[in-house]
Amino acid sequence: MTLDANAPAPHAPPIRTDVLIVGAGPVGLFAAFEAGVIGLTCQIVDALERVGGQCIELYPDKPIYDIPAITSCTARELVERLLAQCKPFDVPIHLEQRVETLEQRDDGRWTARTQHGLVFDVAAILLAGGNGAFVPQKLTLAEAAPLEKRYVHYSVPRLADFAGKNVVVAGGGDSALDWALALRKVAARVTLVHRRAGFSAADSSVERMRRAVDAGEMDFVVGGIAALNAKDGVLRSLTLRQIGGEVELEAEHLIALYGLVADLGPIAQWGLTIHGGRVDVDTSNYESSRPGIFGVGDIANYPNKQKLILSGFHEASLALRKAYAYAYPDKKRVHVHSSYDAKLAEKIGAAC
Ligand SMILES: Cc1cc2nc3c(=O)[nH]c(=O)nc-3n(C[C@H](O)[C@H](O)[C@H](O)COP(=O)(O)OP(=O)(O)OC[C@H]3O[C@@H](n4cnc5c(N)ncnc54)[C@H](O)[C@@H]3O)c2cc1C
């Protein structure tokens, strides 16, 4: 498994592989393993900066009880196990890459492009995009957009960018608390702003934050952000709405961590038949209305679809068998049970 979050070199040739897996949630990760078992090469892209989809973004520490043969494991452990399972196939994973366009060429293969310029040349596409790409929930204030990236941020790519600065972190979830705690070590001042005194973060994070506030290492202010005050295009302060009225809080940078929202986004423009934000598929092979594009996991729509991880595993397994026919139209694939697959045993044995 190779994690790659970098932009491609200019004019880099398209990356040629059998299958492009869109989404590194649990279903996309299992699909990468299954592709290797079947004899297909693949690469994964995900819009987020980390793998795991909903498991990591929404409930990393919650136990899951309905994965076959695993009595109980947290969502984070499941993702770690899935990564370990596909490790022998060394599948490249391109993070922070949202697939934007998809075009079918005259030779039947597909060209897929991401927003940061990666180009793929593939025989089939496996959409394991869940409810769509997760994107940060942004501030609705009109003055936020022109300040975005320089003074208003929705993620923290590098702590060092905030060294010696007066930073406000807004939000009450794990992300907001964890980043506020991390930033207090490099920033001149960190203030956590949340609209109420209660948090949706883990109790341990809340406890650490309160200890840091008591120790004078950071501040915590209850209030909603009513306005951003900038002069000459530079953020100077925030206006906070509180029960007693409005107050002004000096800030050089605002990091708003209000969570993520799913957005089907570009997938909706690819000419697929879509109902209720999900891609219609044929349950014999999970192929969409466009041959060569498959929908598996939560993004798949068919009668009686259950949004369960185990359903997605089954769907991916069948879809990839059909994808094989696109990648190797002249070859007949002979099914071998994994327990009798000597090549697979050797590969997995060597990687363990
Ligand atoms: C709180 C909670 C508890 C749950 N508990 C259980 C449980 O106990 N058991 C169970 O079976 N299921 C459970 N589920 C459901 C389960 O998490 C989902 O069924 C599962 O995550 C679906 O996996 P997926 O890989 O299809 O999609 P996701 O996990 O949603 O991952 C999709 C990925 O695709 C990426 N993506 C989308 N579009 C693009 C694009 N254009 N370009 C690049 N990347 C893109 C997204 O960024 C995301 O990372 C639970 C869900 C929730 C919210």
The ligand as an SDF file (V2000), in Angstrom:
LIG
                    3D

 53 58  0  0  0  0  0  0  0  0999 V2000
  -22.4890    6.1880   12.9690 C   0  0  0  0  0  0  0  0  0  0  0  0
  -22.4730    5.0460   11.9920 C   0  0  0  0  0  0  0  0  0  0  0  0
  -22.3690    3.7500   12.4460 C   0  0  0  0  0  0  0  0  0  0  0  0
  -22.3560    2.6820   11.5410 C   0  0  0  0  0  0  0  0  0  0  0  0
  -22.2620    1.3970   12.0050 N   0  0  0  0  0  0  0  0  0  0  0  0
  -22.2200    0.3660   11.1290 C   0  0  0  0  0  0  0  0  0  0  0  0
  -22.1190   -0.9860   11.5790 C   0  0  0  0  0  0  0  0  0  0  0  0
  -22.1090   -1.2560   12.7890 O   0  0  0  0  0  0  0  0  0  0  0  0
  -22.0640   -1.9720   10.6430 N   0  0  0  0  0  0  0  0  0  0  0  0
  -22.1090   -1.7230    9.2950 C   0  0  0  0  0  0  0  0  0  0  0  0
  -22.0350   -2.6600    8.4900 O   0  0  0  0  0  0  0  0  0  0  0  0
  -22.2110   -0.4420    8.8450 N   0  0  0  0  0  0  0  0  0  0  0  0
  -22.2690    0.5910    9.7220 C   0  0  0  0  0  0  0  0  0  0  0  0
  -22.3990    1.8770    9.2530 N   0  0  0  0  0  0  0  0  0  0  0  0
  -22.4830    2.0870    7.7970 C   0  0  0  0  0  0  0  0  0  0  0  0
  -21.0980    1.9660    7.1530 C   0  0  0  0  0  0  0  0  0  0  0  0
  -20.1690    2.8430    7.7800 O   0  0  0  0  0  0  0  0  0  0  0  0
  -21.1900    2.2750    5.6780 C   0  0  0  0  0  0  0  0  0  0  0  0
  -22.0640    1.3100    5.0960 O   0  0  0  0  0  0  0  0  0  0  0  0
  -19.8200    2.1710    5.0260 C   0  0  0  0  0  0  0  0  0  0  0  0
  -18.9370    3.1510    5.5270 O   0  0  0  0  0  0  0  0  0  0  0  0
  -19.9390    2.3450    3.5110 C   0  0  0  0  0  0  0  0  0  0  0  0
  -18.6500    2.2110    3.0010 O   0  0  0  0  0  0  0  0  0  0  0  0
  -18.2400    2.8150    1.5740 P   0  0  0  0  0  0  0  0  0  0  0  0
  -16.8070    2.4250    1.4090 O   0  0  0  0  0  0  0  0  0  0  0  0
  -19.2540    2.4080    0.5800 O   0  0  0  0  0  0  0  0  0  0  0  0
  -18.4030    4.3950    1.7160 O   0  0  0  0  0  0  0  0  0  0  0  0
  -17.7710    5.4780    2.7150 P   0  0  0  0  0  0  0  0  0  0  0  0
  -17.3500    4.8650    3.9960 O   0  0  0  0  0  0  0  0  0  0  0  0
  -18.7820    6.5620    2.7510 O   0  0  0  0  0  0  0  0  0  0  0  0
  -16.4690    5.9880    1.9460 O   0  0  0  0  0  0  0  0  0  0  0  0
  -16.6040    6.6560    0.7150 C   0  0  0  0  0  0  0  0  0  0  0  0
  -15.3200    7.3890    0.3950 C   0  0  0  0  0  0  0  0  0  0  0  0
  -15.3750    7.8270   -0.9600 O   0  0  0  0  0  0  0  0  0  0  0  0
  -14.7860    9.1140   -1.0660 C   0  0  0  0  0  0  0  0  0  0  0  0
  -15.2920    9.7670   -2.2960 N   0  0  0  0  0  0  0  0  0  0  0  0
  -16.5710    9.9900   -2.6700 C   0  0  0  0  0  0  0  0  0  0  0  0
  -16.6330   10.5920   -3.8830 N   0  0  0  0  0  0  0  0  0  0  0  0
  -15.3610   10.7660   -4.2860 C   0  0  0  0  0  0  0  0  0  0  0  0
  -14.7570   11.3450   -5.4500 C   0  0  0  0  0  0  0  0  0  0  0  0
  -15.4690   11.8810   -6.4710 N   0  0  0  0  0  0  0  0  0  0  0  0
  -13.4070   11.3470   -5.5410 N   0  0  0  0  0  0  0  0  0  0  0  0
  -12.6480   10.8260   -4.5320 C   0  0  0  0  0  0  0  0  0  0  0  0
  -13.1640   10.2730   -3.3990 N   0  0  0  0  0  0  0  0  0  0  0  0
  -14.4940   10.2400   -3.2850 C   0  0  0  0  0  0  0  0  0  0  0  0
  -15.2180    9.8080    0.2380 C   0  0  0  0  0  0  0  0  0  0  0  0
  -14.3390   10.8770    0.5570 O   0  0  0  0  0  0  0  0  0  0  0  0
  -15.1390    8.6440    1.2610 C   0  0  0  0  0  0  0  0  0  0  0  0
  -13.8900    8.5830    1.9220 O   0  0  0  0  0  0  0  0  0  0  0  0
  -22.4320    2.9380   10.1390 C   0  0  0  0  0  0  0  0  0  0  0  0
  -22.5120    4.2660    9.6860 C   0  0  0  0  0  0  0  0  0  0  0  0
  -22.5470    5.3030   10.5850 C   0  0  0  0  0  0  0  0  0  0  0  0
  -22.6470    6.7270   10.0770 C   0  0  0  0  0  0  0  0  0  0  0  0
  1  2  1  0
  2  3  1  0
  2 52  2  0
  3  4  2  0
  4  5  1  0
  4 50  1  0
  5  6  2  0
  6  7  1  0
  6 13  1  0
  7  8  2  0
  7  9  1  0
  9 10  1  0
 10 11  2  0
 10 12  1  0
 12 13  2  0
 13 14  1  0
 14 15  1  0
 14 50  1  0
 15 16  1  0
 16 17  1  0
 16 18  1  0
 18 19  1  0
 18 20  1  0
 20 21  1  0
 20 22  1  0
 22 23  1  0
 23 24  1  0
 24 25  2  0
 24 26  1  0
 24 27  1  0
 27 28  1  0
 28 29  2  0
 28 30  1  0
 28 31  1  0
 31 32  1  0
 32 33  1  0
 33 34  1  0
 33 48  1  0
 34 35  1  0
 35 36  1  0
 35 46  1  0
 36 37  1  0
 36 45  1  0
 37 38  2  0
 38 39  1  0
 39 40  1  0
 39 45  2  0
 40 41  1  0
 40 42  2  0
 42 43  1  0
 43 44  2  0
 44 45  1  0
 46 47  1  0
 46 48  1  0
 48 49  1  0
 50 51  2  0
 51 52  1  0
 52 53  1  0
M  END
$$$$
